[in-house]
Amino acid sequence: MRKKLLLTGLIASLVICAGCEAFSNNSKKILIVYSGRNKKLVSPILLQAEKDLNLDIRVRYGKTSELAIALLEEGDKSKADVFFGQDAGALGALEQQQRTKTIPSELLEQVDSRFRSPTGNWIGISGRARVVDYNTKLVKQSDLPKTVWELTEPKWRGKVAWAPTNGSFQSFVTGMRVAEGDEKTLEWLKAMKANGVKKYGNNVSIVKALGRGEVHLGLVNHYYLPRFTKDDPNFPVAHHFTNGDAGAMINVAGLAILKTTNQEEDAQKFVKYMVSSEAQKYFASKTNEYPLAKGVEADSSLVPLSELNPPKIDLSELSSLEETLKLLQKAGVV
């Protein structure tokens, strides 16, 4: 797999380099972004940034983890300027391998310290809260679990859904490992399996299953449900936030300026644009995420970030994904 990713990365680099040479007579500068964010979600704001910054922004889309591996394999030969990661774990991994540059403090300070690298090597752009979504016809609010640890109780046997191969779920498990340790996390995973937790491929599938009454509760990210309630205001699913445990973790999608960039000034302008009011309002209204720059409010349908109680963890520590995968395998859930 690593060889395949290396080959893919090198081919992509050659293609990008050829494009750069062909574009050398144009007045616009080229900024190369590796994006682990879905093209449908972010291409509109990237196109607007291209126009407003007078840059030719060329984007390579892919899965966050695979692009991070590709950047590590490409090393100093990479032509990428900016990495747009889907989660803090991948951003932290690149930081640990010294593949990133320090972002100026005036940009970092636009975002709460919880949502950026302690050493200033990446910055959160939008936030995603973990939630326990539930079918409102099958579960009373008074019966909802206070923490994810309660999901192993007999009352929830066969009634809970998760997506263990999904990246956001794996980041959640990594958060649990950071907060509680490997032993306790492994016990929880095994207990969930023994309690008949139902496996789905992704968050969307879980929310659909909840709407059908196929399951009572589902472990997902918060921004999937609005896609359903927008089309059907009577869709029988609602959010439930746990308190202080990994089930209430807030992860981020964020940016890192790569060590290989030869146009750091333009990369910084791009970061500045993505924490601007215009871009932050885009994430709030179009992707249903939490804007992270100060002064920009989330959609009124969301519980404010200030009212949530996530676990106190350093998001950079979510980079230990490999250990999480081993734990999931040991528990027999992937």
DOBADREN-834087 format. One record per residue: chain; x, y, z of N, C-alpha, C in turn; residue in one letter; residue number from 1. Coordinates in steps of 0.2 Angstrom, whole numbers. Layout:
BEGIN
ATOM unit   n_u   n_v   n_w  ca_u  ca_v  ca_w   c_u   c_v   c_w code pos
ATOM    A     X     Y     Z     X     Y     Z     X     Y     Z    a NUM
...
//
This chain:
BEGIN
ATOM unit   n_u   n_v   n_w  ca_u  ca_v  ca_w   c_u   c_v   c_w code pos
ATOM    A     4    -6     0     0     0     0     4     6     0    m   1
ATOM    A    10     6     4    14    12     4    17    13    -2    r   2
ATOM    A    19     8    -6    23     8   -12    18    11   -17    k   3
ATOM    A    11     9   -17     6    11   -21     5    19   -20    k   4
ATOM    A     5    21   -14     4    28   -12     9    32   -14    l   5
ATOM    A    16    29   -14    22    33   -16    21    34   -23    l   6
ATOM    A    20    29   -27    19    30   -34    14    35   -36    l   7
ATOM    A     8    34   -33     3    39   -34     5    46   -33    t   8
ATOM    A     8    47   -27    11    54   -25    16    56   -30    g   9
ATOM    A    20    52   -32    26    55   -37    23    56   -44    l  10
ATOM    A    18    52   -46    14    54   -53    11    60   -52    i  11
ATOM    A     7    61   -46     4    67   -46     8    73   -46    a  12
ATOM    A    14    73   -42    19    78   -42    21    80   -49    s  13
ATOM    A    23    75   -53    25    76   -60    20    80   -64    l  14
ATOM    A    13    77   -63     8    81   -67     7    88   -65    v  15
ATOM    A     8    89   -58     7    96   -56    13   100   -58    i  16
ATOM    A    19    97   -58    25   101   -60    24   103   -68    c  17
ATOM    A    22    98   -72    21   100   -79    16   106   -80    a  18
ATOM    A    10   106   -75     5   111   -76     9   117   -74    g  19
ATOM    A    13   117   -69    16   124   -67    20   127   -72    c  20
ATOM    A    24   122   -76    28   125   -81    24   128   -87    e  21
ATOM    A    18   124   -88    14   127   -94    11   133   -92    a  22
ATOM    A    10   135   -85     7   141   -83    11   146   -82    f  23
ATOM    A    18   145   -83    23   150   -81    22   157   -84    s  24
ATOM    A    19   157   -90    18   164   -93    12   167   -91    n  25
ATOM    A     8   164   -87     2   168   -84     4   172   -79    n  26
ATOM    A     0   178   -78     1   182   -73    -1   180   -66    s  27
ATOM    A    -5   175   -65    -7   172   -59    -1   167   -56    k  28
ATOM    A    -1   168   -49     4   163   -46     0   156   -45    k  29
ATOM    A     3   151   -44     0   144   -43     1   142   -36    i  30
ATOM    A    -4   140   -33    -4   138   -26    -7   131   -26    l  31
ATOM    A    -3   126   -24    -5   119   -24    -8   117   -17    i  32
ATOM    A   -14   114   -17   -17   112   -11   -19   105   -11    v  33
ATOM    A   -17   101    -6   -19    94    -6   -25    94    -1    y  34
ATOM    A   -30    92    -3   -36    93     1   -39    86     2    s  35
ATOM    A   -40    84     9   -43    79    11   -51    80    12    g  36
ATOM    A   -53    86    11   -60    88    11   -63    86     5    r  37
ATOM    A   -69    84     5   -73    82    -1   -74    88    -6    n  38
ATOM    A   -73    86   -12   -73    92   -17   -80    95   -18    k  39
ATOM    A   -85    92   -17   -92    95   -17   -93   100   -11    k  40
ATOM    A   -90    98    -6   -91   103     0   -86   109     0    l  41
ATOM    A   -80   109    -3   -76   114    -2   -74   118    -9    v  42
ATOM    A   -75   115   -14   -73   118   -21   -76   125   -22    s  43
ATOM    A   -83   126   -20   -85   133   -20   -81   138   -17    p  44
ATOM    A   -79   137   -11   -75   142    -7   -68   142   -10    i  45
ATOM    A   -66   137   -12   -59   137   -15   -59   141   -22    l  46
ATOM    A   -64   140   -25   -65   144   -32   -65   152   -30    l  47
ATOM    A   -69   153   -25   -70   160   -23   -63   163   -20    q  48
ATOM    A   -59   159   -17   -53   161   -14   -48   162   -20    a  49
ATOM    A   -48   158   -25   -44   159   -31   -46   166   -34    e  50
ATOM    A   -52   167   -35   -54   174   -38   -52   180   -34    k  51
ATOM    A   -53   179   -27   -52   185   -23   -45   186   -22    d  52
ATOM    A   -41   181   -22   -33   181   -20   -29   182   -27    l  53
ATOM    A   -33   181   -32   -29   182   -39   -24   177   -39    n  54
ATOM    A   -25   170   -37   -21   165   -37   -24   159   -42    l  55
ATOM    A   -20   155   -45   -22   149   -48   -21   144   -43    d  56
ATOM    A   -27   142   -40   -27   137   -34   -28   130   -37    i  57
ATOM    A   -23   126   -37   -24   119   -40   -24   114   -34    r  58
ATOM    A   -30   110   -35   -31   106   -29   -31    98   -31    v  59
ATOM    A   -27    94   -27   -27    87   -27   -32    85   -22    r  60
ATOM    A   -38    82   -23   -42    79   -19   -41    71   -17    y  61
ATOM    A   -42    69   -11   -41    62    -9   -43    62    -2    g  62
ATOM    A   -42    56     1   -44    54     8   -38    58    12    k  63
ATOM    A   -40    61    17   -35    64    21   -29    60    23    t  64
ATOM    A   -30    54    26   -25    50    28   -20    48    22    s  65
ATOM    A   -23    46    16   -19    44    11   -15    50     8    e  66
ATOM    A   -18    56     8   -14    62     6    -8    64    11    l  67
ATOM    A   -10    63    17    -4    64    22     1    59    21    a  68
ATOM    A     0    53    20     5    48    18     9    50    12    i  69
ATOM    A     5    52     7     8    54     1    13    60     2    a  70
ATOM    A    11    64     6    16    70     7    22    68    11    l  71
ATOM    A    21    63    15    27    61    19    32    57    14    l  72
ATOM    A    29    53    10    33    49     5    36    54     0    e  73
ATOM    A    33    59    -2    36    64    -7    41    68    -4    e  74
ATOM    A    41    69     3    46    72     6    48    79     3    g  75
ATOM    A    54    81     3    57    87     0    55    88    -7    d  76
ATOM    A    53    83   -11    52    83   -18    44    85   -19    k  77
ATOM    A    40    86   -14    33    88   -15    33    95   -18    s  78
ATOM    A    28    96   -22    26   102   -25    21   106   -21    k  79
ATOM    A    18   102   -16    12   105   -12    14   111    -8    a  80
ATOM    A     9   116    -8    10   122    -3     6   121     3    d  81
ATOM    A     0   119     3    -4   119     8    -8   112     9    v  82
ATOM    A    -9   110    15   -13   103    16   -19   105    20    f  83
ATOM    A   -25   103    17   -31   105    20   -34    98    22    f  84
ATOM    A   -33    97    29   -35    90    32   -42    90    34    g  85
ATOM    A   -45    84    34   -51    83    37   -51    82    44    q  86
ATOM    A   -46    81    47   -46    80    55   -39    82    57    d  87
ATOM    A   -39    83    64   -33    86    67   -27    80    67    a  88
ATOM    A   -29    74    67   -24    69    68   -19    69    62    g  89
ATOM    A   -22    70    56   -17    70    50   -13    76    50    a  90
ATOM    A   -16    82    52   -12    88    53    -6    87    58    l  91
ATOM    A    -8    84    64    -3    83    69     3    78    67    g  92
ATOM    A     1    73    62     6    68    60    11    72    56    a  93
ATOM    A     9    76    51    13    80    47    18    85    51    l  94
ATOM    A    15    88    56    18    92    61    24    88    64    e  95
ATOM    A    22    82    67    27    78    70    33    76    66    q  96
ATOM    A    31    75    60    37    73    55    40    79    52    q  97
ATOM    A    39    85    55    42    91    53    41    93    46    q  98
ATOM    A    35    92    43    33    93    36    30   100    36    r  99
ATOM    A    29   104    41    25   110    41    29   116    44    t 100
ATOM    A    26   122    42    29   128    44    25   131    49    k 101
ATOM    A    28   135    53    24   139    58    20   144    55    t 102
ATOM    A    14   145    57     9   150    55    10   156    59    i 103
ATOM    A    10   162    56    10   168    60     5   169    65    p 104
ATOM    A     7   171    71     3   172    77    -3   176    76    s 105
ATOM    A    -3   181    71    -9   185    70   -14   181    67    e 106
ATOM    A   -13   176    63   -18   171    60   -20   166    65    l 107
ATOM    A   -15   163    69   -17   158    74   -22   161    79    l 108
ATOM    A   -21   167    81   -25   170    86   -32   172    84    e 109
ATOM    A   -34   171    78   -40   171    75   -45   165    78    q 110
ATOM    A   -41   160    80   -45   154    82   -43   152    89    v 111
ATOM    A   -48   150    93   -47   148   100   -41   143   100    d 112
ATOM    A   -37   143   106   -31   139   106   -33   132   107    s 113
ATOM    A   -39   130   108   -41   123   108   -41   120   101    r 114
ATOM    A   -42   124    96   -43   122    89   -37   123    85    f 115
ATOM    A   -31   124    88   -25   125    84   -19   121    87    r 116
ATOM    A   -14   120    83    -8   117    86    -5   121    91    s 117
ATOM    A    -3   118    97     1   122   102     7   125   100    p 118
ATOM    A    10   122    95    16   125    92    15   129    86    t 119
ATOM    A     9   130    84     8   135    79     9   132    72    g 120
ATOM    A     9   125    71    10   122    64     4   120    60    n 121
ATOM    A    -2   121    63    -8   120    59   -14   124    63    w 122
ATOM    A   -19   125    59   -25   130    62   -31   126    60    i 123
ATOM    A   -36   126    65   -43   123    63   -46   129    59    g 124
ATOM    A   -50   126    54   -54   131    50   -62   130    52    i 125
ATOM    A   -64   124    53   -71   122    54   -71   116    59    s 126
ATOM    A   -76   116    63   -77   111    69   -82   106    68    g 127
ATOM    A   -81   100    70   -86    95    69   -87    92    76    r 128
ATOM    A   -93    92    79   -94    89    85   -96    82    85    a 129
ATOM    A   -94    77    89   -97    71    89  -103    71    93    r 130
ATOM    A  -108    67    91  -115    67    94  -117    60    94    v 131
ATOM    A  -122    59    99  -126    53    99  -133    55    96    v 132
ATOM    A  -134    53    89  -140    55    86  -145    49    88    d 133
ATOM    A  -152    51    89  -156    46    91  -163    47    88    y 134
ATOM    A  -167    41    87  -174    41    84  -178    44    90    n 135
ATOM    A  -182    50    88  -186    53    93  -192    49    95    t 136
ATOM    A  -194    44    90  -200    40    91  -199    34    96    k 137
ATOM    A  -192    32    96  -190    26    99  -187    27   106    l 138
ATOM    A  -184    33   107  -180    35   113  -183    41   116    v 139
ATOM    A  -184    41   123  -186    47   127  -180    51   129    k 140
ATOM    A  -180    57   129  -175    61   131  -172    59   138    q 141
ATOM    A  -177    58   142  -175    56   149  -171    49   149    s 142
ATOM    A  -171    45   144  -168    39   144  -161    39   140    d 143
ATOM    A  -159    45   138  -153    46   134  -147    45   138    l 144
ATOM    A  -141    42   136  -136    41   140  -132    47   141    p 145
ATOM    A  -129    48   147  -125    54   149  -118    53   146    k 146
ATOM    A  -116    47   145  -109    46   142  -109    40   137    t 147
ATOM    A  -104    39   133  -104    34   129  -103    27   133    v 148
ATOM    A  -100    28   139   -99    22   143  -105    18   144    w 149
ATOM    A  -111    22   145  -117    19   146  -120    14   140    e 150
ATOM    A  -117    15   134  -120    12   128  -119     4   129    l 151
ATOM    A  -114     2   133  -113    -5   134  -118    -8   139    t 152
ATOM    A  -123    -5   141  -128    -8   146  -133   -12   142    e 153
ATOM    A  -136   -17   145  -141   -21   142  -147   -18   139    p 154
ATOM    A  -149   -12   141  -154    -8   139  -153    -6   131    k 155
ATOM    A  -147    -6   129  -145    -3   123  -143    -9   118    w 156
ATOM    A  -144   -15   120  -142   -21   116  -145   -21   109    r 157
ATOM    A  -141   -21   104  -143   -21    97  -147   -15    95    g 158
ATOM    A  -146   -10    99  -150    -4    97  -145     2    95    k 159
ATOM    A  -138     1    95  -134     6    94  -130     5    87    v 160
ATOM    A  -129    10    83  -125    10    77  -118    14    77    a 161
ATOM    A  -113    11    74  -107    14    73  -104    12    66    w 162
ATOM    A   -99    16    64   -95    15    58   -88    14    59    a 163
ATOM    A   -86     8    61   -79     7    63   -73     8    58    p 164
ATOM    A   -75     8    52   -70     9    46   -70    16    44    t 165
ATOM    A   -74    20    47   -75    28    45   -70    32    49    n 166
ATOM    A   -67    36    45   -61    41    48   -63    45    54    g 167
ATOM    A   -69    47    54   -72    51    60   -73    47    66    s 168
ATOM    A   -75    41    65   -76    36    71   -69    34    73    f 169
ATOM    A   -64    33    69   -57    31    71   -54    37    75    q 170
ATOM    A   -55    43    73   -53    49    77   -56    49    83    s 171
ATOM    A   -62    48    84   -66    48    90   -63    42    95    f 172
ATOM    A   -61    36    92   -58    31    96   -51    34    98    v 173
ATOM    A   -48    37    94   -41    40    96   -42    45   101    t 174
ATOM    A   -47    49   101   -48    54   107   -49    50   113    g 175
ATOM    A   -53    44   113   -54    40   119   -48    38   121    m 176
ATOM    A   -43    35   117   -37    33   119   -33    38   123    r 177
ATOM    A   -33    44   120   -29    50   123   -32    51   130    v 178
ATOM    A   -38    52   130   -42    54   136   -42    48   142    a 179
ATOM    A   -43    42   140   -44    37   145   -39    31   145    e 180
ATOM    A   -34    31   139   -29    26   139   -32    20   135    g 181
ATOM    A   -27    16   132   -28    10   128   -33     5   131    d 182
ATOM    A   -31     3   138   -34    -2   141   -42    -1   142    e 183
ATOM    A   -44     5   144   -51     6   145   -54     7   138    k 184
ATOM    A   -51     9   133   -54    10   127   -55     3   124    t 185
ATOM    A   -50    -2   124   -51    -8   122   -57   -12   125    l 186
ATOM    A   -58   -11   132   -63   -14   136   -70   -11   133    e 187
ATOM    A   -70    -5   132   -76    -2   129   -78    -5   122    w 188
ATOM    A   -73    -5   118   -74    -8   111   -77   -15   111    l 189
ATOM    A   -74   -19   115   -76   -26   116   -83   -27   119    k 190
ATOM    A   -84   -22   124   -91   -22   127   -96   -20   122    a 191
ATOM    A   -95   -15   118   -99   -13   113  -101   -19   108    m 192
ATOM    A   -96   -22   106   -97   -28   101  -101   -33   105    k 193
ATOM    A   -99   -35   111  -103   -40   114  -110   -38   115    a 194
ATOM    A  -112   -31   115  -119   -29   116  -122   -28   110    n 195
ATOM    A  -120   -31   105  -123   -31    98  -123   -25    94    g 196
ATOM    A  -118   -20    95  -118   -14    91  -119   -16    84    v 197
ATOM    A  -122   -12    80  -123   -13    73  -118    -9    69    k 198
ATOM    A  -115   -12    64  -110    -9    60  -113    -6    53    k 199
ATOM    A  -111     0    52  -113     3    45  -106     6    42    y 200
ATOM    A  -107     7    36  -101    10    32   -99    17    33    g 201
ATOM    A  -104    21    35  -102    28    36  -108    32    40    n 202
ATOM    A  -107    38    41  -112    42    45  -118    43    42    n 203
ATOM    A  -118    44    35  -125    45    32  -129    38    32    v 204
ATOM    A  -126    33    32  -130    26    32  -133    26    39    s 205
ATOM    A  -129    28    44  -132    28    51  -138    32    52    i 206
ATOM    A  -137    38    49  -143    43    50  -149    40    46    v 207
ATOM    A  -148    37    41  -154    34    37  -157    29    41    k 208
ATOM    A  -153    24    44  -155    19    48  -159    21    54    a 209
ATOM    A  -157    27    57  -160    30    63  -167    32    60    l 210
ATOM    A  -167    35    55  -174    38    52  -179    32    51    g 211
ATOM    A  -176    26    49  -180    21    47  -182    17    54    r 212
ATOM    A  -179    19    59  -181    15    65  -177     9    66    g 213
ATOM    A  -172     8    62  -168     2    62  -164     1    68    e 214
ATOM    A  -162     7    70  -158     7    77  -161    13    81    v 215
ATOM    A  -159    13    87  -161    18    91  -156    24    92    h 216
ATOM    A  -150    23    92  -145    27    93  -139    26    88    l 217
ATOM    A  -136    32    86  -130    31    82  -124    36    84    g 218
ATOM    A  -118    34    83  -112    38    85  -110    41    78    l 219
ATOM    A  -111    47    77  -109    51    71  -106    58    73    v 220
ATOM    A  -105    62    67  -103    69    68  -110    73    67    n 221
ATOM    A  -110    79    69  -116    83    70  -119    85    63    h 222
ATOM    A  -114    86    58  -117    89    52  -120    85    47    y 223
ATOM    A  -121    79    48  -125    74    44  -132    75    44    y 224
ATOM    A  -135    76    50  -142    76    51  -145    82    48    l 225
ATOM    A  -142    88    48  -146    94    44  -147    92    37    p 226
ATOM    A  -143    88    34  -144    86    27  -151    83    26    r 227
ATOM    A  -153    79    31  -160    76    31  -166    80    33    f 228
ATOM    A  -164    84    38  -170    88    41  -171    94    36    t 229
ATOM    A  -166    96    32  -168   101    27  -173    99    22    k 230
ATOM    A  -173    93    20  -178    91    15  -184    88    19    d 231
ATOM    A  -183    86    25  -189    83    29  -189    86    36    d 232
ATOM    A  -192    91    37  -192    94    44  -195    89    49    p 233
ATOM    A  -199    84    47  -202    79    52  -197    73    52    n 234
ATOM    A  -191    73    50  -187    68    50  -186    66    57    f 235
ATOM    A  -187    60    60  -188    58    67  -181    57    70    p 236
ATOM    A  -176    61    69  -169    60    72  -167    67    75    v 237
ATOM    A  -164    67    81  -161    73    84  -154    71    87    a 238
ATOM    A  -151    77    89  -144    76    92  -145    76    99    h 239
ATOM    A  -140    72   102  -139    72   109  -132    72   111    h 240
ATOM    A  -130    77   115  -123    78   117  -121    75   123    f 241
ATOM    A  -116    71   124  -114    68   130  -110    73   134    t 242
ATOM    A  -107    71   139  -104    77   144   -97    75   146    n 243
ATOM    A   -92    78   143   -85    78   145   -81    71   143    g 244
ATOM    A   -84    67   139   -81    61   137   -79    61   129    d 245
ATOM    A   -76    56   127   -74    56   120   -80    57   115    a 246
ATOM    A   -86    55   117   -92    55   113   -94    62   112    g 247
ATOM    A   -91    67   116   -92    74   115   -87    78   112    a 248
ATOM    A   -82    74   109   -76    77   106   -77    82   100    m 249
ATOM    A   -74    87   100   -74    92    94   -68    91    90    i 250
ATOM    A   -68    89    84   -62    88    80   -63    94    75    n 251
ATOM    A   -57    95    71   -57   101    67   -55    98    60    v 252
ATOM    A   -57   102    55   -54   102    48   -49   108    48    a 253
ATOM    A   -43   107    46   -39   113    46   -33   113    41    g 254
ATOM    A   -29   118    41   -24   120    36   -17   119    39    l 255
ATOM    A   -12   117    35    -5   117    37    -1   120    31    a 256
ATOM    A     3   124    32     8   127    27    13   122    27    i 257
ATOM    A    15   119    21    20   114    20    27   116    20    l 258
ATOM    A    31   113    22    38   115    22    41   115    15    k 259
ATOM    A    38   112    11    41   112     4    38   118     0    t 260
ATOM    A    34   122     2    32   128    -1    37   133    -3    t 261
ATOM    A    37   136    -9    41   141   -11    38   148   -12    n 262
ATOM    A    32   148    -9    28   154    -9    24   154    -3    q 263
ATOM    A    28   155     3    25   155     9    20   161    10    e 264
ATOM    A    22   167     7    17   173     8    10   171     5    e 265
ATOM    A    10   168    -1     3   167    -4     0   161     0    d 266
ATOM    A     3   157     3     0   151     7    -3   155    13    a 267
ATOM    A     1   160    16    -2   163    22    -8   167    20    q 268
ATOM    A    -8   170    14   -14   174    12   -20   169    11    k 269
ATOM    A   -19   163     9   -24   158     9   -27   156    15    f 270
ATOM    A   -22   155    20   -25   154    27   -29   159    30    v 271
ATOM    A   -26   165    29   -30   171    31   -37   172    28    k 272
ATOM    A   -37   170    22   -44   170    18   -49   165    21    y 273
ATOM    A   -46   159    23   -50   154    26   -53   155    33    m 274
ATOM    A   -50   160    36   -52   162    43   -56   168    42    v 275
ATOM    A   -57   171    36   -60   177    35   -68   176    37    s 276
ATOM    A   -71   181    38   -78   181    39   -82   177    33    s 277
ATOM    A   -80   179    27   -84   176    21   -83   168    21    e 278
ATOM    A   -77   166    22   -76   159    22   -79   155    28    a 279
ATOM    A   -78   158    34   -81   155    40   -89   155    39    q 280
ATOM    A   -92   160    36   -99   160    35  -101   154    30    k 281
ATOM    A   -97   153    25   -98   148    21   -98   141    24    y 282
ATOM    A   -94   140    29   -94   133    32  -100   133    37    f 283
ATOM    A  -102   138    40  -107   138    44  -114   137    40    a 284
ATOM    A  -115   139    34  -121   139    31  -121   133    26    s 285
ATOM    A  -116   132    23  -116   127    17  -113   120    19    k 286
ATOM    A  -109   119    24  -107   112    26  -109   111    33    t 287
ATOM    A  -113   115    36  -116   114    43  -111   113    48    n 288
ATOM    A  -105   115    47  -100   115    53  -100   121    57    e 289
ATOM    A   -96   120    62   -95   126    67   -89   130    64    y 290
ATOM    A   -91   137    63   -85   141    61   -81   142    67    p 291
ATOM    A   -74   143    66   -70   143    72   -66   150    73    l 292
ATOM    A   -67   154    68   -64   161    69   -68   165    73    a 293
ATOM    A   -65   169    78   -69   173    82   -73   178    79    k 294
ATOM    A   -79   179    82   -84   184    79   -89   181    74    g 295
ATOM    A   -88   175    72   -93   172    67   -97   166    70    v 296
ATOM    A  -104   167    70  -108   163    74  -110   157    69    e 297
ATOM    A  -111   151    73  -113   145    70  -121   146    68    a 298
ATOM    A  -123   141    64  -130   141    62  -134   141    69    d 299
ATOM    A  -140   144    69  -144   145    75  -147   138    77    s 300
ATOM    A  -147   133    72  -150   127    74  -145   122    78    s 301
ATOM    A  -139   125    79  -134   121    82  -133   123    89    l 302
ATOM    A  -132   119    94  -130   121   101  -123   124   100    v 303
ATOM    A  -123   130   103  -116   134   103  -110   130   105    p 304
ATOM    A  -105   131   102   -99   128   105   -97   130   112    l 305
ATOM    A   -99   135   114   -98   137   121  -102   133   126    s 306
ATOM    A  -107   130   124  -111   126   128  -110   119   128    e 307
ATOM    A  -105   117   124  -103   110   124   -98   108   129    l 308
ATOM    A   -97   102   131   -92   100   136   -88    95   133    n 309
ATOM    A   -83    96   128   -79    91   126   -74    89   130    p 310
ATOM    A   -70    83   129   -65    81   134   -59    86   133    p 311
ATOM    A   -55    87   138   -49    91   137   -43    87   135    k 312
ATOM    A   -42    87   128   -37    84   125   -34    88   120    i 313
ATOM    A   -27    87   119   -23    91   113   -25    87   107    d 314
ATOM    A   -28    91   102   -30    88    96   -24    85    92    l 315
ATOM    A   -19    88    93   -13    86    89   -11    78    91    s 316
ATOM    A   -13    76    97   -12    69    99   -17    64    95    e 317
ATOM    A   -21    67    91   -25    62    87   -21    59    82    l 318
ATOM    A   -15    61    81   -11    58    76    -9    51    76    s 319
ATOM    A   -10    48    82    -8    41    83   -14    36    80    s 320
ATOM    A   -15    37    74   -21    33    71   -18    26    70    l 321
ATOM    A   -12    24    69   -10    18    68   -11    13    74    e 322
ATOM    A   -10    16    80   -11    13    86   -19    11    87    e 323
ATOM    A   -23    16    85   -30    15    85   -32     9    81    t 324
ATOM    A   -30     9    75   -31     4    70   -30    -3    73    l 325
ATOM    A   -24    -3    76   -22   -10    80   -27   -12    85    k 326
ATOM    A   -29    -7    89   -34    -8    94   -40   -10    92    l 327
ATOM    A   -43    -7    86   -49    -9    83   -49   -16    81    l 328
ATOM    A   -43   -18    78   -42   -25    76   -42   -30    82    q 329
ATOM    A   -38   -28    87   -38   -32    93   -45   -33    96    k 330
ATOM    A   -49   -28    95   -56   -29    98   -60   -33    93    a 331
ATOM    A   -58   -34    87   -62   -38    83   -68   -34    79    g 332
ATOM    A   -67   -27    79   -72   -23    76   -71   -21    69    v 333
ATOM    A   -65   -22    67   -63   -20    60   -60   -26    56    v 334
//
